[in-house]
């Protein structure tokens, strides 16, 4: 265990403004010389299990995303949603501890400079909520696990298996924070996805979620039992298919 570190604001600004000058580092180098000399080691008040991040798999695909999300979630379990918005934490991780993974997973190092600049800007920095939640190489994995744990605290891996099965599903459960913060509703969606494979096919899930949002407006799902929630989900699916 070690303290979770983040970079100073000047370091963050310099990195963002000098991606072009650092392209050789993004392609096949590192930032260790800069880290040794600059303001890269500001400690937070809690520990993190960063050793586990060495096992991140850059292959992509649902299975790797699930395992990677679990690794990041466990490594940074003390992180709060408020702190998870801090760009400088993720800049440190993607440029130092997780550089090899971030490069292999998100950078096309054989492409032209313009492409590499865009990819580095998108996946190595997290200045906005959307960028933090959806694009940064490491923070997006933390948000996956955070929402899955909110929905199914006892078995986040079970929720992740369905959340990451389809881009539309992730969008509904990760990007729409209202559902992620209502675990009773989220669990109902996960159970239906487990029961009805066709829900994850084509555009059906998007239509289903629109009906859930319309039909469930104002409903206090938290006072329902599982059977009531499951019956509601089944009715929404039936309407979506029709």
ChimeraX commands (.cxc) that place a marker at each C-alpha (Angstrom):
marker #1 position 0.00,0.00,0.00 radius 0.5
marker #1 position 1.15,3.53,-0.73 radius 0.5
marker #1 position -0.32,7.01,-0.77 radius 0.5
marker #1 position -2.23,7.91,-3.90 radius 0.5
marker #1 position -0.39,10.74,-5.61 radius 0.5
marker #1 position -1.42,13.49,-7.96 radius 0.5
marker #1 position 0.38,16.15,-9.98 radius 0.5
marker #1 position 0.47,19.90,-9.41 radius 0.5
marker #1 position -1.65,22.17,-11.56 radius 0.5
marker #1 position 1.37,23.57,-13.39 radius 0.5
marker #1 position 2.46,20.04,-14.32 radius 0.5
marker #1 position -1.04,19.24,-15.54 radius 0.5
marker #1 position -1.14,22.40,-17.65 radius 0.5
marker #1 position 2.35,21.83,-19.08 radius 0.5
marker #1 position 1.54,18.26,-20.09 radius 0.5
marker #1 position -1.72,19.27,-21.74 radius 0.5
marker #1 position -0.12,22.17,-23.59 radius 0.5
marker #1 position 2.94,20.21,-24.72 radius 0.5
marker #1 position 1.54,16.95,-26.08 radius 0.5
marker #1 position 3.22,17.65,-29.43 radius 0.5
marker #1 position 6.62,18.14,-27.81 radius 0.5
marker #1 position 6.16,14.93,-25.83 radius 0.5
marker #1 position 5.01,12.69,-28.70 radius 0.5
marker #1 position 8.16,10.57,-28.48 radius 0.5
marker #1 position 7.34,9.87,-24.84 radius 0.5
marker #1 position 3.79,8.83,-25.70 radius 0.5
marker #1 position 4.98,6.62,-28.56 radius 0.5
marker #1 position 7.60,4.56,-26.79 radius 0.5
marker #1 position 9.20,6.57,-23.97 radius 0.5
marker #1 position 8.20,7.60,-20.47 radius 0.5
marker #1 position 7.88,10.61,-18.19 radius 0.5
marker #1 position 10.09,9.43,-15.33 radius 0.5
marker #1 position 12.70,12.16,-15.75 radius 0.5
marker #1 position 9.98,14.81,-15.56 radius 0.5
marker #1 position 8.39,13.05,-12.59 radius 0.5
marker #1 position 11.70,13.04,-10.69 radius 0.5
marker #1 position 12.23,16.76,-11.13 radius 0.5
marker #1 position 8.76,18.29,-10.99 radius 0.5
marker #1 position 5.67,18.58,-8.82 radius 0.5
marker #1 position 4.38,15.07,-9.56 radius 0.5
marker #1 position 4.17,13.61,-6.06 radius 0.5
marker #1 position 1.46,15.38,-4.08 radius 0.5
marker #1 position 0.00,12.78,-1.67 radius 0.5
marker #1 position -3.64,12.32,-0.82 radius 0.5
marker #1 position -4.61,11.34,2.72 radius 0.5
marker #1 position -5.36,7.69,1.96 radius 0.5
marker #1 position -3.56,4.64,0.63 radius 0.5
marker #1 position -4.06,2.83,-2.67 radius 0.5
marker #1 position -3.09,-0.66,-3.80 radius 0.5
marker #1 position -1.32,0.44,-6.98 radius 0.5
marker #1 position 0.60,-2.81,-7.42 radius 0.5
marker #1 position -2.55,-4.44,-8.77 radius 0.5
marker #1 position -2.68,-1.96,-11.64 radius 0.5
marker #1 position 0.30,-3.75,-13.19 radius 0.5
marker #1 position -2.13,-6.51,-14.16 radius 0.5
marker #1 position -4.32,-4.31,-16.38 radius 0.5
marker #1 position -4.93,-5.98,-19.74 radius 0.5
marker #1 position -4.81,-3.77,-22.86 radius 0.5
marker #1 position -6.62,-6.12,-25.24 radius 0.5
marker #1 position -10.03,-4.48,-25.01 radius 0.5
marker #1 position -13.35,-6.33,-25.18 radius 0.5
marker #1 position -15.93,-6.95,-22.42 radius 0.5
marker #1 position -13.97,-9.57,-20.48 radius 0.5
marker #1 position -10.86,-7.41,-20.21 radius 0.5
marker #1 position -12.96,-4.36,-19.37 radius 0.5
marker #1 position -14.65,-6.25,-16.55 radius 0.5
marker #1 position -11.38,-7.46,-15.05 radius 0.5
marker #1 position -9.71,-4.08,-15.51 radius 0.5
marker #1 position -12.63,-2.29,-13.86 radius 0.5
marker #1 position -12.41,-4.65,-10.88 radius 0.5
marker #1 position -8.65,-4.10,-10.60 radius 0.5
marker #1 position -9.00,-0.32,-10.61 radius 0.5
marker #1 position -12.01,-0.41,-8.30 radius 0.5
marker #1 position -10.11,-2.48,-5.73 radius 0.5
marker #1 position -6.89,-0.49,-6.09 radius 0.5
marker #1 position -8.66,2.84,-5.59 radius 0.5
marker #1 position -11.44,1.72,-3.27 radius 0.5
marker #1 position -10.94,4.73,-0.96 radius 0.5
marker #1 position -11.59,7.19,-3.77 radius 0.5
marker #1 position -14.88,9.10,-3.60 radius 0.5
marker #1 position -16.93,10.35,-6.59 radius 0.5
marker #1 position -15.93,13.91,-5.69 radius 0.5
marker #1 position -12.22,13.10,-5.71 radius 0.5
marker #1 position -12.70,10.99,-8.83 radius 0.5
marker #1 position -13.45,14.23,-10.69 radius 0.5
marker #1 position -9.89,15.43,-10.01 radius 0.5
marker #1 position -8.10,15.49,-13.34 radius 0.5
marker #1 position -4.66,15.60,-11.72 radius 0.5
marker #1 position -5.04,12.17,-10.12 radius 0.5
marker #1 position -5.77,10.57,-13.47 radius 0.5
marker #1 position -3.01,12.50,-15.22 radius 0.5
marker #1 position -0.50,11.05,-12.75 radius 0.5
marker #1 position -1.78,7.49,-13.19 radius 0.5
marker #1 position -1.93,7.49,-16.99 radius 0.5
marker #1 position 1.51,9.07,-17.34 radius 0.5
marker #1 position 3.35,7.07,-14.65 radius 0.5
marker #1 position 1.88,3.94,-13.00 radius 0.5
marker #1 position -0.40,2.99,-15.90 radius 0.5
marker #1 position 1.53,4.41,-18.85 radius 0.5
marker #1 position 2.25,1.05,-20.52 radius 0.5
marker #1 position -1.38,-0.05,-20.28 radius 0.5
marker #1 position -2.74,3.34,-21.40 radius 0.5
marker #1 position -0.40,3.40,-24.40 radius 0.5
marker #1 position -1.19,-0.14,-25.56 radius 0.5
marker #1 position -4.92,0.20,-24.99 radius 0.5
marker #1 position -5.61,3.64,-26.43 radius 0.5
marker #1 position -2.74,4.97,-28.55 radius 0.5
marker #1 position -2.11,4.00,-32.16 radius 0.5
marker #1 position 1.60,4.71,-32.00 radius 0.5
marker #1 position 2.09,3.74,-35.64 radius 0.5
marker #1 position -0.29,6.45,-36.87 radius 0.5
marker #1 position 0.53,10.04,-37.82 radius 0.5
marker #1 position 1.29,12.74,-35.27 radius 0.5
marker #1 position -2.13,14.39,-35.56 radius 0.5
marker #1 position -3.92,11.15,-34.68 radius 0.5
marker #1 position -1.61,10.49,-31.74 radius 0.5
marker #1 position -2.10,14.01,-30.37 radius 0.5
marker #1 position -5.88,13.59,-30.42 radius 0.5
marker #1 position -5.69,10.18,-28.74 radius 0.5
marker #1 position -3.30,11.34,-26.02 radius 0.5
marker #1 position -5.45,14.40,-25.32 radius 0.5
marker #1 position -8.58,12.27,-25.04 radius 0.5
marker #1 position -7.30,9.30,-23.04 radius 0.5
marker #1 position -4.53,10.77,-20.84 radius 0.5
marker #1 position -6.43,13.80,-19.50 radius 0.5
marker #1 position -9.83,14.07,-17.78 radius 0.5
marker #1 position -10.78,17.77,-17.57 radius 0.5
marker #1 position -14.56,17.28,-17.77 radius 0.5
marker #1 position -17.08,14.91,-16.21 radius 0.5
marker #1 position -17.71,13.24,-19.57 radius 0.5
marker #1 position -13.99,12.88,-20.22 radius 0.5
marker #1 position -13.39,11.45,-16.75 radius 0.5
marker #1 position -16.34,9.06,-16.91 radius 0.5
marker #1 position -16.04,7.87,-20.51 radius 0.5
marker #1 position -12.65,8.59,-22.09 radius 0.5
marker #1 position -9.68,8.63,-19.70 radius 0.5
marker #1 position -7.80,5.34,-19.80 radius 0.5
marker #1 position -8.04,4.69,-16.05 radius 0.5
marker #1 position -10.83,6.87,-14.66 radius 0.5
marker #1 position -13.45,5.29,-16.93 radius 0.5
marker #1 position -12.62,1.93,-15.33 radius 0.5
marker #1 position -13.10,3.38,-11.86 radius 0.5
marker #1 position -16.52,4.76,-12.81 radius 0.5
marker #1 position -17.52,1.37,-14.26 radius 0.5
marker #1 position -16.77,-0.30,-10.95 radius 0.5
marker #1 position -18.27,2.49,-8.84 radius 0.5
marker #1 position -21.67,2.28,-10.55 radius 0.5
marker #1 position -21.61,-1.54,-10.56 radius 0.5
marker #1 position -20.88,-1.54,-6.83 radius 0.5
marker #1 position -23.71,0.92,-6.21 radius 0.5
marker #1 position -26.13,-1.33,-8.05 radius 0.5
marker #1 position -24.90,-4.64,-6.62 radius 0.5
marker #1 position -22.68,-4.02,-3.57 radius 0.5
marker #1 position -22.30,-7.74,-2.85 radius 0.5
marker #1 position -21.43,-8.71,-6.43 radius 0.5
marker #1 position -20.24,-5.80,-8.61 radius 0.5
marker #1 position -18.69,-8.27,-11.07 radius 0.5
marker #1 position -22.19,-9.58,-11.83 radius 0.5
marker #1 position -23.39,-6.07,-12.64 radius 0.5
marker #1 position -20.28,-5.29,-14.68 radius 0.5
marker #1 position -20.87,-8.32,-16.90 radius 0.5
marker #1 position -24.10,-6.77,-18.13 radius 0.5
marker #1 position -23.15,-3.09,-17.91 radius 0.5
marker #1 position -20.21,-3.63,-20.26 radius 0.5
marker #1 position -21.94,-6.02,-22.67 radius 0.5
marker #1 position -23.15,-3.21,-24.93 radius 0.5
marker #1 position -22.27,0.47,-25.36 radius 0.5
marker #1 position -25.94,1.46,-24.97 radius 0.5
marker #1 position -26.12,-0.35,-21.64 radius 0.5
marker #1 position -23.04,1.39,-20.28 radius 0.5
marker #1 position -24.44,4.71,-21.45 radius 0.5
marker #1 position -27.71,4.09,-19.63 radius 0.5
marker #1 position -26.17,2.93,-16.35 radius 0.5
marker #1 position -22.89,4.85,-16.21 radius 0.5
marker #1 position -23.59,8.08,-18.07 radius 0.5
marker #1 position -27.08,8.52,-16.63 radius 0.5
marker #1 position -26.09,8.80,-13.00 radius 0.5
marker #1 position -29.73,8.86,-11.82 radius 0.5
marker #1 position -30.11,5.16,-12.55 radius 0.5
marker #1 position -26.77,4.27,-11.03 radius 0.5
marker #1 position -27.80,6.05,-7.84 radius 0.5
marker #1 position -31.07,4.07,-7.65 radius 0.5
marker #1 position -29.80,0.52,-7.00 radius 0.5
marker #1 position -33.28,-1.02,-6.83 radius 0.5
marker #1 position -33.96,0.11,-10.39 radius 0.5
marker #1 position -30.45,-0.77,-11.55 radius 0.5
marker #1 position -30.68,-4.29,-10.13 radius 0.5
marker #1 position -33.99,-4.80,-11.89 radius 0.5
marker #1 position -32.40,-3.89,-15.22 radius 0.5
marker #1 position -29.46,-6.23,-14.58 radius 0.5
marker #1 position -31.80,-9.13,-13.71 radius 0.5
marker #1 position -33.79,-8.58,-16.90 radius 0.5
marker #1 position -30.62,-8.49,-18.97 radius 0.5
marker #1 position -29.59,-11.81,-17.43 radius 0.5
marker #1 position -32.96,-13.35,-18.22 radius 0.5
marker #1 position -33.59,-11.89,-21.68 radius 0.5
marker #1 position -30.52,-12.05,-23.94 radius 0.5
marker #1 position -32.39,-10.34,-26.77 radius 0.5
marker #1 position -32.54,-7.12,-24.74 radius 0.5
marker #1 position -28.86,-6.54,-25.55 radius 0.5
marker #1 position -29.41,-6.93,-29.30 radius 0.5
marker #1 position -29.74,-4.10,-31.81 radius 0.5
marker #1 position -31.63,-0.99,-30.71 radius 0.5
marker #1 position -34.03,-2.76,-28.36 radius 0.5
marker #1 position -32.23,-1.69,-25.19 radius 0.5
marker #1 position -32.44,1.97,-26.11 radius 0.5
marker #1 position -36.19,1.72,-26.71 radius 0.5
marker #1 position -36.59,-0.22,-23.47 radius 0.5
marker #1 position -34.80,2.46,-21.44 radius 0.5
marker #1 position -36.95,5.22,-22.92 radius 0.5
marker #1 position -40.05,3.35,-21.75 radius 0.5
marker #1 position -38.52,2.71,-18.31 radius 0.5
marker #1 position -37.85,6.44,-17.96 radius 0.5
marker #1 position -41.34,7.41,-19.11 radius 0.5
marker #1 position -43.28,4.75,-17.22 radius 0.5
marker #1 position -41.18,4.99,-14.08 radius 0.5
marker #1 position -41.26,8.76,-13.70 radius 0.5
marker #1 position -42.25,9.56,-10.13 radius 0.5
marker #1 position -42.30,5.91,-9.08 radius 0.5
marker #1 position -40.65,5.11,-5.75 radius 0.5
marker #1 position -39.05,1.81,-6.73 radius 0.5
marker #1 position -37.26,1.65,-3.40 radius 0.5
marker #1 position -40.46,0.54,-1.65 radius 0.5
marker #1 position -41.11,-2.26,-4.16 radius 0.5
marker #1 position -39.97,-5.84,-3.72 radius 0.5
marker #1 position -38.04,-7.68,-6.44 radius 0.5
marker #1 position -41.13,-9.30,-7.94 radius 0.5
marker #1 position -42.82,-5.92,-8.42 radius 0.5
marker #1 position -39.71,-4.45,-10.02 radius 0.5
marker #1 position -39.30,-7.48,-12.28 radius 0.5
marker #1 position -42.93,-7.29,-13.40 radius 0.5
marker #1 position -42.48,-3.60,-14.22 radius 0.5
marker #1 position -39.35,-4.39,-16.25 radius 0.5
marker #1 position -41.17,-7.16,-18.14 radius 0.5
marker #1 position -43.99,-4.76,-19.06 radius 0.5
marker #1 position -41.47,-2.18,-20.30 radius 0.5
marker #1 position -39.74,-4.81,-22.43 radius 0.5
marker #1 position -43.06,-5.92,-23.90 radius 0.5
marker #1 position -43.88,-2.33,-24.84 radius 0.5
marker #1 position -40.42,-1.80,-26.32 radius 0.5
marker #1 position -40.79,-4.86,-28.53 radius 0.5
marker #1 position -44.21,-3.71,-29.74 radius 0.5
marker link #1:1,2 radius 0.2
marker link #1:2,3 radius 0.2
marker link #1:3,4 radius 0.2
marker link #1:4,5 radius 0.2
marker link #1:5,6 radius 0.2
marker link #1:6,7 radius 0.2
marker link #1:7,8 radius 0.2
marker link #1:8,9 radius 0.2
marker link #1:9,10 radius 0.2
marker link #1:10,11 radius 0.2
marker link #1:11,12 radius 0.2
marker link #1:12,13 radius 0.2
marker link #1:13,14 radius 0.2
marker link #1:14,15 radius 0.2
marker link #1:15,16 radius 0.2
marker link #1:16,17 radius 0.2
marker link #1:17,18 radius 0.2
marker link #1:18,19 radius 0.2
marker link #1:19,20 radius 0.2
marker link #1:20,21 radius 0.2
marker link #1:21,22 radius 0.2
marker link #1:22,23 radius 0.2
marker link #1:23,24 radius 0.2
marker link #1:24,25 radius 0.2
marker link #1:25,26 radius 0.2
marker link #1:26,27 radius 0.2
marker link #1:27,28 radius 0.2
marker link #1:28,29 radius 0.2
marker link #1:29,30 radius 0.2
marker link #1:30,31 radius 0.2
marker link #1:31,32 radius 0.2
marker link #1:32,33 radius 0.2
marker link #1:33,34 radius 0.2
marker link #1:34,35 radius 0.2
marker link #1:35,36 radius 0.2
marker link #1:36,37 radius 0.2
marker link #1:37,38 radius 0.2
marker link #1:38,39 radius 0.2
marker link #1:39,40 radius 0.2
marker link #1:40,41 radius 0.2
marker link #1:41,42 radius 0.2
marker link #1:42,43 radius 0.2
marker link #1:43,44 radius 0.2
marker link #1:44,45 radius 0.2
marker link #1:45,46 radius 0.2
marker link #1:46,47 radius 0.2
marker link #1:47,48 radius 0.2
marker link #1:48,49 radius 0.2
marker link #1:49,50 radius 0.2
marker link #1:50,51 radius 0.2
marker link #1:51,52 radius 0.2
marker link #1:52,53 radius 0.2
marker link #1:53,54 radius 0.2
marker link #1:54,55 radius 0.2
marker link #1:55,56 radius 0.2
marker link #1:56,57 radius 0.2
marker link #1:57,58 radius 0.2
marker link #1:58,59 radius 0.2
marker link #1:59,60 radius 0.2
marker link #1:60,61 radius 0.2
marker link #1:61,62 radius 0.2
marker link #1:62,63 radius 0.2
marker link #1:63,64 radius 0.2
marker link #1:64,65 radius 0.2
marker link #1:65,66 radius 0.2
marker link #1:66,67 radius 0.2
marker link #1:67,68 radius 0.2
marker link #1:68,69 radius 0.2
marker link #1:69,70 radius 0.2
marker link #1:70,71 radius 0.2
marker link #1:71,72 radius 0.2
marker link #1:72,73 radius 0.2
marker link #1:73,74 radius 0.2
marker link #1:74,75 radius 0.2
marker link #1:75,76 radius 0.2
marker link #1:76,77 radius 0.2
marker link #1:77,78 radius 0.2
marker link #1:78,79 radius 0.2
marker link #1:79,80 radius 0.2
marker link #1:80,81 radius 0.2
marker link #1:81,82 radius 0.2
marker link #1:82,83 radius 0.2
marker link #1:83,84 radius 0.2
marker link #1:84,85 radius 0.2
marker link #1:85,86 radius 0.2
marker link #1:86,87 radius 0.2
marker link #1:87,88 radius 0.2
marker link #1:88,89 radius 0.2
marker link #1:89,90 radius 0.2
marker link #1:90,91 radius 0.2
marker link #1:91,92 radius 0.2
marker link #1:92,93 radius 0.2
marker link #1:93,94 radius 0.2
marker link #1:94,95 radius 0.2
marker link #1:95,96 radius 0.2
marker link #1:96,97 radius 0.2
marker link #1:97,98 radius 0.2
marker link #1:98,99 radius 0.2
marker link #1:99,100 radius 0.2
marker link #1:100,101 radius 0.2
marker link #1:101,102 radius 0.2
marker link #1:102,103 radius 0.2
marker link #1:103,104 radius 0.2
marker link #1:104,105 radius 0.2
marker link #1:105,106 radius 0.2
marker link #1:106,107 radius 0.2
marker link #1:107,108 radius 0.2
marker link #1:108,109 radius 0.2
marker link #1:109,110 radius 0.2
marker link #1:110,111 radius 0.2
marker link #1:111,112 radius 0.2
marker link #1:112,113 radius 0.2
marker link #1:113,114 radius 0.2
marker link #1:114,115 radius 0.2
marker link #1:115,116 radius 0.2
marker link #1:116,117 radius 0.2
marker link #1:117,118 radius 0.2
marker link #1:118,119 radius 0.2
marker link #1:119,120 radius 0.2
marker link #1:120,121 radius 0.2
marker link #1:121,122 radius 0.2
marker link #1:122,123 radius 0.2
marker link #1:123,124 radius 0.2
marker link #1:124,125 radius 0.2
marker link #1:125,126 radius 0.2
marker link #1:126,127 radius 0.2
marker link #1:127,128 radius 0.2
marker link #1:128,129 radius 0.2
marker link #1:129,130 radius 0.2
marker link #1:130,131 radius 0.2
marker link #1:131,132 radius 0.2
marker link #1:132,133 radius 0.2
marker link #1:133,134 radius 0.2
marker link #1:134,135 radius 0.2
marker link #1:135,136 radius 0.2
marker link #1:136,137 radius 0.2
marker link #1:137,138 radius 0.2
marker link #1:138,139 radius 0.2
marker link #1:139,140 radius 0.2
marker link #1:140,141 radius 0.2
marker link #1:141,142 radius 0.2
marker link #1:142,143 radius 0.2
marker link #1:143,144 radius 0.2
marker link #1:144,145 radius 0.2
marker link #1:145,146 radius 0.2
marker link #1:146,147 radius 0.2
marker link #1:147,148 radius 0.2
marker link #1:148,149 radius 0.2
marker link #1:149,150 radius 0.2
marker link #1:150,151 radius 0.2
marker link #1:151,152 radius 0.2
marker link #1:152,153 radius 0.2
marker link #1:153,154 radius 0.2
marker link #1:154,155 radius 0.2
marker link #1:155,156 radius 0.2
marker link #1:156,157 radius 0.2
marker link #1:157,158 radius 0.2
marker link #1:158,159 radius 0.2
marker link #1:159,160 radius 0.2
marker link #1:160,161 radius 0.2
marker link #1:161,162 radius 0.2
marker link #1:162,163 radius 0.2
marker link #1:163,164 radius 0.2
marker link #1:164,165 radius 0.2
marker link #1:165,166 radius 0.2
marker link #1:166,167 radius 0.2
marker link #1:167,168 radius 0.2
marker link #1:168,169 radius 0.2
marker link #1:169,170 radius 0.2
marker link #1:170,171 radius 0.2
marker link #1:171,172 radius 0.2
marker link #1:172,173 radius 0.2
marker link #1:173,174 radius 0.2
marker link #1:174,175 radius 0.2
marker link #1:175,176 radius 0.2
marker link #1:176,177 radius 0.2
marker link #1:177,178 radius 0.2
marker link #1:178,179 radius 0.2
marker link #1:179,180 radius 0.2
marker link #1:180,181 radius 0.2
marker link #1:181,182 radius 0.2
marker link #1:182,183 radius 0.2
marker link #1:183,184 radius 0.2
marker link #1:184,185 radius 0.2
marker link #1:185,186 radius 0.2
marker link #1:186,187 radius 0.2
marker link #1:187,188 radius 0.2
marker link #1:188,189 radius 0.2
marker link #1:189,190 radius 0.2
marker link #1:190,191 radius 0.2
marker link #1:191,192 radius 0.2
marker link #1:192,193 radius 0.2
marker link #1:193,194 radius 0.2
marker link #1:194,195 radius 0.2
marker link #1:195,196 radius 0.2
marker link #1:196,197 radius 0.2
marker link #1:197,198 radius 0.2
marker link #1:198,199 radius 0.2
marker link #1:199,200 radius 0.2
marker link #1:200,201 radius 0.2
marker link #1:201,202 radius 0.2
marker link #1:202,203 radius 0.2
marker link #1:203,204 radius 0.2
marker link #1:204,205 radius 0.2
marker link #1:205,206 radius 0.2
marker link #1:206,207 radius 0.2
marker link #1:207,208 radius 0.2
marker link #1:208,209 radius 0.2
marker link #1:209,210 radius 0.2
marker link #1:210,211 radius 0.2
marker link #1:211,212 radius 0.2
marker link #1:212,213 radius 0.2
marker link #1:213,214 radius 0.2
marker link #1:214,215 radius 0.2
marker link #1:215,216 radius 0.2
marker link #1:216,217 radius 0.2
marker link #1:217,218 radius 0.2
marker link #1:218,219 radius 0.2
marker link #1:219,220 radius 0.2
marker link #1:220,221 radius 0.2
marker link #1:221,222 radius 0.2
marker link #1:222,223 radius 0.2
marker link #1:223,224 radius 0.2
marker link #1:224,225 radius 0.2
marker link #1:225,226 radius 0.2
marker link #1:226,227 radius 0.2
marker link #1:227,228 radius 0.2
marker link #1:228,229 radius 0.2
marker link #1:229,230 radius 0.2
marker link #1:230,231 radius 0.2
marker link #1:231,232 radius 0.2
marker link #1:232,233 radius 0.2
marker link #1:233,234 radius 0.2
marker link #1:234,235 radius 0.2
marker link #1:235,236 radius 0.2
marker link #1:236,237 radius 0.2
marker link #1:237,238 radius 0.2
marker link #1:238,239 radius 0.2
marker link #1:239,240 radius 0.2
marker link #1:240,241 radius 0.2
marker link #1:241,242 radius 0.2
view
